[in-house]
Amino acid sequence: MKDGVNGVALAVFILFFVAVTVMGFLASRWRKAENEHSLDEWGLGGRSFGTWITWFLLGGDLYTAYTFVAVPAAIYAAGAAGFFAVPYTILIYPMMFVFLPRLWSVSHKHGYVTTSDFVRGRFGSKGLSLAVAVTGILATMPYIALQLVGIQAVLDVLGVGGGENTHWFIKDLPLLIAFGVLAAYTYSSGLRAPALIAFVKDSLIYLVIAVAIIYIPIKLGGFDDIFAAASDKYTEAGAGGLVPTDGSQWTYATLALGSALALFMYPHSVTAVLSSRSRDVIRRNSTILPLYSLMLGLLGLLGFMAIAAGIKVENGQLAIPQLFENMFPDWFTGVAFAAIGIGALVPAAIMSIAAANLFTRNIYKDFLKPDATPAQETKVSKLVSLLVKVGALIFVLGMDKTVAINFQLLGGIWILQTFPALVGGLFTRWFHRWALLAGWAVGMIYGTAAAYGVASPTQKHFGGSSAEIPGIGEIGYIGLTAFVLNLVVTVVLTFALKAAKAPEGIDETSPEDYTGEAGDPGVKAELPPATAGASH
C-alpha cells in the first residue's frame, strides 16, 4: 500500500465526481417533467425511458459497487465459490422476460408505482401490501449501505481521511460530503439523475474492466501464473484449490438460484422497470442485459489477480481498490476509483427513491393520509429518500465493514419472501391473501432466526447466509429454504381458507390488464393517480 494520499488519482477521482454531480443537478432539465409535483415524474422518470436508457439504468441499478468490490473480494477470500453471482445473473433474465412485462402492463394501466401497489390491488389487502412494503424497505437499507461501503473503500485506499487515530469526523468527512451531494441531486432530480449518470458509470466500468483484464495479466506474467498463485493459496488454506469442494456445491447452487429469484423483487429493480415506456422495452432488455453477466465473469477474475499480485489486506473489501492502485498508473487508478465511486452513487440514488416510494404510497397514503394529493406524495417521498440515506449512512459508520456483504445477503433472504405474492399474483388469483401473509411471516421469521444462528470468525451472529437445510442435511442458502417454507405454508393455508370460505379481497385488475401495451385503449383507460390528480 502506498503511503499518504495518491494526489494524481485523487484529482482524477474528484474530476469525475464533480462531473457526475453537475449531471445529477442538470438531470432535472433533461426530459423535463410536465408536472414536477408528481410521483410518476420524480420517482419513475415520467415512465418514459426507452430501450437504451432503461438498459443503462438497470445496469447501473443491478451492477453496483457490490459488483466491483464485494464479488472479487469474495473470490479473493473464498475462491471460485464467489462466482455464484455469475450464474444467478444468467438465470434471472429468462425469468425477467416472463413476468416483468406483465407487471409493467398492469402497473401502467392502474398507475401502480410500487410492487405493494400491485399486491394491494390484486389481493385487496392493505395488510399484505404493508408487509411487502416493509420488507422492501428493510431489504434495501443494507443494500444502500453497501454502496457507501464501496465509496469508503476507495477513499481508504486513496489515503483520504487520515489514519486510524484521526478524529472520526475528519476521517469520515469525505464520505459525508459524497453522501450530501448524492442526497441533494436525488432530491432535486429524482430518477432522472441516476438515469443520466448511469451512462458515465457503465462506460467507465466497461473501460476499466477491458483494461484490467488485459493490462494486469501482462504485468503478472499471464493467466497461468495467476491461476497457479490462486490455487496455491486456496490449497494452503485447506479450501481444496480453485474448484469448490463437494460439500460446498449445495451452497453454491442454492445461493445462485435464491439470489436469482430475489433480484427483481428488490424495489429498486422494479422502479427501473416501471420507468420504461413500454413492455417491449423490458423484453429487449432481457436479451441485452446478459452483456453485463459477461462483464461480471471477467470482473470476478480480479479476485485471483489480487492474490497473484500479493495483495494483503485485513478487510477483503479493500483488495480490488488496492490492486488497482498497485498495478495501474496513478491517473488510471483515478479512473478506476471513479468507476467504483459512481458505481455506488447510481444504485444508491435509485434504491433510496424506491424505498421512499414504498413508504409514501403504501404506508403514508394507505394508513396515514389517504387523501394525500400528488404534490404531497412527491414531497413526502423526497423527504423520506433523504431519511433513508441518513439511515444507511449511520448503518455504515456504525458497522464492521468486513461483514457488509452478509447484511446485504440478509436483505436477500427477506426480499425473497415477497416472491409468492408478487410473481404468483401476476399469473393467478388462486392464493388467498391471508395465506400469503402467513407464508411471508413464516419465511421472514425462519430466515432471520436461521441467519442469526450463523457464526463466523469475525461475528457471533449473522455471520453468513447459509445453514443446514432441514430434512436434507446439506448446507444451503437460508433464503431459499425460507422461501420453500413460505410457499408450503401459503399453499396449505390457501386450501384450508378456501374450504372454510374465508372472505377474499376484491381484485381490481382484469386479465387483459396484464398483456396491454402503451397506447392500447385498455391500458390508457385509467390515468395514473399522480397525473390525474385523484387519490388512489
N, C-alpha and C positions, 0 to 999 in steps of 0.2 A: 504494500500500500504506500502510495506516495505521501510524503509529509506535507502538511499545510494545505492551502487552498489551491486547486488547479485553476489558475486565473483564466487561461485561454478557454478551457472547457466551460467554465462558469459564464464567461462572456457570451459564448455561442448559445448556451442554455438560456440565458436571460433574453437574448435577442429573439429567439423563437417564442419564449414565454410572453414577451411583450407583444409580439406579432399576433399570437392567438388571442390575447386579451383584447386587443383592438378589434379583431374579427368578432369576438364574442359580443362586444357592445354594438358594433355595426350590424350585427345579425338582425336586430330589431327592425332595420330598414330593408332587409332582404326579404322579398316576398311579403311586403308589408301587409299586416292584417287589416281587413275592412273594419273589424270591431275588436280592438285590442283588449276590451273588457270581457273576454270570452274564454272559457277554459278550453274550448276546441282550438282556439288560436294560440294561447300561451302554452298549454300543456300538450297539444298534438300538432302544432305547426299548421293549423288550418286543415288537417287531413289532406294535404296537397302534394306530398312528396312523390316523385316518380321513381323509376327503377334504380337509377344510379345513386340518387341522393339517399334512397332507402338502403341501398347496398352499403354505402359508406356509413350511414347511421347505425345499421345493425352490426356492421363490422366494428365500429367504434364502441358499440354497446356490449358486444359479446366477447371481443378480444381486447382485453384491458391490461392494466398494469399487472393484474394477476397472471396474464399470459406471459408478459415479458419477464416478470420477476419470479413468481412462485412456481410455474411449471418447470423451467430449467433448474430452479432451486431444489425442487422435489427430486429431479433426476440426479442432480449433483449429490444429494444426500442418500437417496434410496435406490438409484439405478433405474432400470427400464420400467419398473412399476409406475414411475412418474409419467409415463407416456399414456396413461389411461385417458388423458384429455383428448388425445387424437382420435381414438375410435368413437368416443361419445359425440364429438362434433361431426363425425361421419354419419352416425346413426340418426341424429336429430333431424337432418334436412328432409329425408323422406316423410318423417312424421309431420314436419312443418308443412309440407306440400298438401297433406291430407286434411289437417284440422284448422290451420290458421286462416285459409281463405273463408271458411265457414264463419269463424269468429269475426273476421273483417266485415262480412256481409251483414250479419245480424247487428253488429255494433253500429255500422253505418246507417242502417235502417232506423234503429231506435235511439241513436245518439249516445250509445254507451261509451264512456271514457275509460273505464277500468274493467278488469275481469269480474270484480264484485258487482258492478252494474249489471253485467250479463247474468251472473248467478242469481241475483235478486229477481230480475225479470223472468228468467227461465223457470225458477222453482217457487217464486212468490214468497221468499223467505228472507227477511231482513237479518235474522239471526245467522243464517248460513252465509249471507253476504258479509256480515260483520266478521265472522270467523276467517273468511278468505282475505278480507282487508287487513285485519290484524296480523295474520300470518305473513302477508306480503310485506308489510312494514317491518316486522321483526326480522324477516329473512334479508331484507335489503340493507338494514343498518350495518351489519358486519361486512357486507359486500362493498359499501361505500368506504368503510374504514380501511378495507384492504387497498383501495386505490390511494388513499392518503399514505398508507404504509409504503406503497411504491414510490411516491414522491419523496418520502422521508429517506428511503434507501439511497436514492440518487443524491440527495443533499448531503447525506453522511459521507458518501464516497468522494463527493466534490470537496469535502472538508469545510462545509459551511455550517456555522452554528457553534463552533468551538469544541472543546474536548469534554470528557465525562465530568470534569469538575466545574464546567461552566454553569452559570445560573440557568434554571430550566427555561425561563422566559427568553433569554438570549439564544439558547440552544434551539428552541422550537420556533423562534421568530420567523425564519424563512417559511416554515410550514404554515404558520398563522397567516402570513402575507398571501401565500398561494391560495389558502382557503378563503380569505377575504375577497380576493379577486374573482375566484370561482363563484362565490355566493353572489357577488354584485352583478356579474353579467348574466348569470342564470335568472336572477330576479328580474332583470331588465328585459331580456330577450326570450326567455322561455326555451322551448325545444329547438327553436331556430339556431340558437348559439351552438350547442353541440353538433347539430346537423352540419353547420358550416365549417366548424373547426375539424370535424371528422375527416374532411378532405386532406387537411395538412397532416393530421395524425396518422392516417393509413398510408399516405405517401412516404412519410418518414420511416414508418415501421418496415415497409417493404424494402426501402433503400438500405436501412441498417442491416436487415437480415440478409439481403443479397450480398452486401459487402462482407458481413461477418462470416457467412458460410463459405466464402472463397478465401478471404484475406487471412483469417485466423488459422485455418488448417495449413496454409502455406507456411506461416511463421512457426507452427508447431510440428512440422515435418510430415504432414499428411494425416488422413483419417486412420490409417493403420496404426500409427503411433498413438493417436487419440483414443481409439477403442482399446488398445493394449493397456494404456495407462489406467483407463477407467476399469477395465476388467481386473487388473491387479489390485486396485483399491477395494473393489467390492469383494474379491476373494479373500483379501486380508481381513476384511471386516466381517467375514462369515456370511455374506449375503449371496453366495453362490455364483458370482461372476455377473456378466451382463444380463443374462436371462433370469427372470424371476423363478424362484423355487416352486415346486409343485404345490406346496402349502399356501402360496400367495395367489394362485391363479383364480380362486373363487373371489378373493378380494378385488382383484383387478377387473374381472368380468362384471361383478355386481356393481362396483363403483362406476364403471363406464356406462352400464345400462341405466342405473339410477340417476346419474348425472344427466344423461341424455333426456330422460323423461322429465327432469326438473327444469331444464334450461329455459324453455319457453313458458314455464309457469311464473317466472320472475316478472314482477310488474314492469321493470324497465324494458324487457324484451317485448312485452305486449304493447307498451307505449310506442315503441319504434314501429311495430307492425301496424297499429291503428293510425299512425300518421301518414301512411301511404294512401295514394289517391284511388287505387283500385285493387281488386283481388288478383288481377293478372300480375300486378307489380310484385305481390307476395310469391306467386308461382315462379316468376322469373328469378326472384332472389333465392328460392330454394334450390335452383340449378346452378347459380353462380357463387353463392356463399361458400361452397366447398373449397374454393380457391384459398380461403383463409385456413382451411384444415391443412392444406399443403404447407402453408407458411408455418403453421403450428408445429408440424413434424420437424421442419428444419430448425425452428426455434428451440425445440427440446434438445437438439444436439449440442446446444451451447452448454448444457449441464456437463456433458462429457468433456467439452473443450476446457471448461473451468478446472476440471480435475487434471487434465493433461498440462495445463498452464501452471499448475502448482498453487492455485488459489487456496488460501487458508483463511477462513472466516468463522467466527463463532456463530454468527447469525447467517443462516443459509440464504436469507433474502438479499444479502449483500453480494453474493457470489457473482452474479452476472454483471451488475454495475462495476464491480472490482475487475472482472475480466475485461470489460470494455476499456477501463482506464489503463490497465496494464498493457493491452495489446494494440490499441488504436492510437494514432497521433492525437494530440490534445484537442485539435479543432474538431476532429470527427467524433471524439469522445463526447464533446458537447452536443453534437447532432444526435448521437445515440441516447444520451441522457434526456434530450428534449423529446425524443420519441417516447421514452418511458413516461416522462412527466405529463406530456399531452395525452398519452395513452391512459393516464389516470384521470385527467380533468374531464375528458369527454364522457366516459361512462358515469363518473360521479355526478355530473350535471343531470344526465338522463335519469339516473336512479333516484336522485332527490326529487325531481319533478314527478316521477311515477309514484313515489311514496306519498308525496303531498297530494296528488290527485286522489289516491285511495282515501286518505284522511278526509279530504274535502267532500268527496261525493258519497262516501259510504259510512262516515261517522258524523261529520259536521252536518251535512244536509239530511241524511236519513234519520238522525237521532237528536240533533241539537237545534237545527233551524231548517225545517222542511220547506219554508217559503223563501229560502235564500235566492237572491237574484243572480244572474250570470256574473255580474260585476262583483258581487260579494263572494261568490265561489272563487273567482280568479284571485281576488285579494287574499283570501284565506289560504289558497294553495301556494301563492308566492311566499307568504309568511311561514307556512309550515315547511316549505322547501329549505328555508334558512335554518329552522329549528332542527330539521333532520341532519343537515350538515354539521351543526354545532354538536349534536349528539354523537355523530360519527367521529368528530374531532376529539371529543372527550374520551371516547372509546379508544382511539389510537394513542392518545397521550398517557392514558392510564393502564394500558395493557402491555403484556410481554410480547414484543414484536416477533419473536421466533415462533409464536403459535397463531399468528394471524390467519393462516390458511385453514386451521382447524375450526376457527369461528365461522369462516365463510362456509365450510363444509357442513357445519351445524345448521346454517341457514338453508342449505340444500336439503337437509333432512326435513326441515319444516315445510318448505315450499312444495315439496313433492306430495305432501298430504292434501293439497288442493287439486290434484290431478283428476280424481273421480268426479268432483263437482263441475270442473271447467270442461275438460275434454269429454267426459261422459255426457254432460249436458248438451254438448254440441251435436251429439248423434242420437240421443234418446232421452225421453222424459220418464223412463221407467223407474229410475232411482227415486226413492222417497226422500223428501227434504230432511226429515228428522234422522233417517238412516245415514244420510251423507254427513250430517253434523256429528252424529255419534261416531262414525268411522273416522272422521277428521280428528275428533278428540282422542280416540284410542291411538291413532298413529302419532299424534303430537306427544302424548304422554309417554308412550313406549319409546319413541325416538329420542326424546330429551333424556329420559331416565337411563337408557342404554348408553347414550353418549357421555352422560355424567359419570358412568362407571368405568370409562376407558381411561387408563393412566398411561403416561409416557415418561421418559427420563426427566422431562422438564416440568410436567404437570401431573397433579394428583387426580384431577378430573378434567373432562373434555379434552383428553389427550389425543384424540383421533376420531374417526368416523366409522370404524369397522369393529365388529364384535361377533361372537359366535351366533350362528343362525339357529334358532330353536328348532329341534326336530331333525336337523341335518348334521349339525356338529362342525360344519366348516365355518371359517371366518369370512364374513361378507359385509357388505355395505349396510349400515344400520338403516339408512333412509329407505332402501328397497324392501327390507324386512318389515319396517313400519308401514310402508305402502301396501304390502300384501295383507297385513293385518287389517289395515284401514278398509281395503276392498272386501275382504271376507265379512267384516262386521257390517259394512254397507249393504251387501247382497243379502245376508241372512236377515237383517232387520227390515229390509225392504219387503221381503216375502212376508214377514210377520206383520208389519204395519198395514200392508195391503189386505192381508187376511182379516185383520181387525177393522178394516175400513177406516183407518185413521185419515183425517182430513188432509188433503194435499193443497198446496198453494196454487194460485192462478198463474198459468203460463201466458205471458203477454206476447210471446212470439208465435209465428206460424211457420210451417215447413218451407215456404218459398222465401222467407227472410234469410235463410242460410245459403242460398245459391245466387242471390241477386247481385248484379254488378252496378257500379256507379252509373247513374243515368237511367237505369231501369225504372219504370213507373212505380213498381212496388217498393223499390229501395228508397226512393226520394219522397215517398208518400208522407213521411214524418220528418220534419227538420229536427236536428239535434237541439235539445232544450236550450243550450247556451246561445245558439244562433237565433232561435225563435223567441227567446225572452220569456219562455214559460218555465214554471217549476216542474221538476221531474219526479 
